[in-house]
């Protein structure tokens, strides 16, 4: 069985990480856009009200103000739902933050279809694609609450923009304080030589469950947690592809331009093996409960198993 | 610096603008020439700015939201010896620190942040002003915008937050020359009543002639002494100011003079 250490939403990892960071680093400043409580910014805001600003429902301004705070020497963390954190102010992020290489950290909460009943308008499914194409930007998609906390804190060590993608729904905790985490380095979670499953975010757990099912069928899967999508760990990905000869990617995000595409870019240059991708197949999300939506959009462990069976035939 | 000296500097700045734009072969003379006096007074008489240490934490900050007018800023920085005057002729050329719009990554002294996509500078200014207040600093922040730029919705998000946060260390300036690329502002998309709009957003407003040093100086002083509110200086200017064939002519928004036209303009400035 996959070792599960509990269940908690990754947004609380962001909130708790920011609080701990705020205690250690007096330069950390947080910005909210009327969603402070639901993206867990309130934890920091209550502890350090003098280092928090709520700009209201005005995400473009939030990114500009964050940029200005960075110019004035602060380390701003601006967070809201991913659609509004990455999508609405995309050009501010591009031209003001990334082009100036400003030290702004962006928290993109409410990612994926697991946002649930709010439906497609609030389910961020495109942020990996639109953030990873920006020069100077680091993109992290942690797999659970503990890893999100680490990512939030570690991001402060990078002198430049970072986008951290996390979610609202409770998901299994599969890493501990002791699990290694280094921005830019993918972690191999299971050894296997038949197929490599590269996953990010919520799909890492699904990949681990899939690997167990595959093992019972005599297929050895190497599950790799690629939490940093940019800069991507080319070596670990290429090594796994060469040694396994086939790759499945898994993401709770659009299939075009996202995590699978990022892995494929590495593979075509270094180890062109057959690839199958699990993700949102170029459609919008919809209302529903999170678990049902994961099934509906074919993002479950069983979907990964099917993708593995398909890719093995192409080997 | 006295008015006569400011006028002499302004004349040199206008010459620089015409020379560098002609050399570059593209760029924006109209909105650069309209902002000369506003920037010369700001840099020579108002801002805490050390040309030898442009990242001094005690400095005042300037953000050129209307980044296409960067020739005027580059020239003022050169008059202050932050930039060698000869470097002005690299404007818009490959490898130059003088990009077509201000570029932070080129490390030109005095450029705080990359700008040029309209509607962004005021938010940045709000962030800097808030950042200074949050560290109990006494520095001030100046943001120069265009009048056409007032059509951007993000400006009003920023304006709302500056009023709400009572950022009295923030002073914005609109270079109000009445023209934008497609024609008269009032024809394309009217922005009036601009002063009333900013007042409604919690700002102190001052309306001046943006080429009159006494009025400009008084407006900046008024901004400094205004408490609990940001100040907006609406500076009425003439696009292409100083070159008769460019003045109030929208064609010179984004067109540069030929060498002959440049020589005519330089001769006129010498009169």
Contacts between the chains, C-beta under 8 A, distances in Angstrom:
chain1	res1	chain2	res2	distance
A	29	B	131	7.5
A	29	B	134	7.1
A	50	B	134	6.6
A	51	B	134	6.8
A	53	B	130	6.3
A	53	B	165	7.4
A	55	B	157	7.7
A	55	B	161	5.6
A	56	B	160	7.5
A	56	B	161	7.4
A	58	B	157	4.0
A	58	B	160	7.2
A	58	B	161	7.0
A	60	B	123	7.0
A	60	B	153	7.7
A	60	B	154	4.4
A	60	B	157	5.8
A	61	B	123	4.8
A	61	B	126	7.2
A	61	B	154	6.4
A	61	B	157	3.7
A	61	B	158	5.2
A	61	B	160	7.8
A	61	B	161	5.7
A	63	B	123	7.4
A	64	B	120	5.6
A	64	B	122	7.5
A	64	B	123	2.3
A	64	B	124	5.1
A	64	B	126	7.0
A	64	B	127	6.3
A	64	B	154	7.0
A	64	B	158	6.4
A	65	B	123	5.5
A	65	B	124	7.6
A	65	B	126	5.1
A	65	B	127	3.8
A	65	B	130	6.5
A	65	B	158	7.8
A	65	B	161	6.8
A	66	B	127	6.2
A	67	B	113	6.5
A	67	B	123	7.4
A	67	B	124	5.2
A	67	B	127	5.8
A	68	B	113	7.9
A	68	B	123	6.9
A	68	B	124	4.3
A	68	B	125	6.3
A	68	B	126	6.1
A	68	B	127	2.0
A	68	B	128	4.0
A	68	B	129	7.3
A	68	B	130	7.0
A	68	B	131	6.3
A	69	B	127	4.5
A	69	B	128	7.4
A	69	B	130	6.5
A	69	B	131	4.4
A	70	B	127	7.6
A	71	B	61	7.1
A	71	B	112	5.5
A	71	B	113	5.5
A	71	B	124	6.8
A	71	B	127	6.9
A	71	B	128	5.2
A	71	B	131	7.3
A	72	B	61	7.7
A	72	B	127	7.0
A	72	B	128	4.8
A	72	B	130	7.9
A	72	B	131	2.9
A	72	B	132	5.7
A	72	B	135	7.5
A	73	B	57	7.3
A	73	B	131	6.7
A	73	B	135	7.6
A	74	B	131	5.2
A	74	B	134	7.4
A	76	B	127	7.7
A	91	B	117	6.2
A	92	B	120	6.1
A	92	B	123	7.4
A	92	B	154	7.5
A	95	B	114	6.5
A	95	B	116	7.5
A	95	B	117	4.6
A	95	B	120	6.9
A	96	B	113	6.6
A	96	B	114	6.7
A	96	B	115	7.6
A	96	B	117	7.7
A	96	B	120	5.3
A	96	B	123	8.0
A	96	B	124	6.3
A	99	B	103	7.3
A	99	B	104	7.1
A	99	B	105	6.8
A	99	B	114	4.5
A	100	B	104	3.9
A	100	B	105	6.9
A	100	B	113	4.9
A	100	B	114	4.4
A	101	B	104	7.2
A	101	B	105	6.2
A	102	B	104	8.0
A	102	B	113	7.2
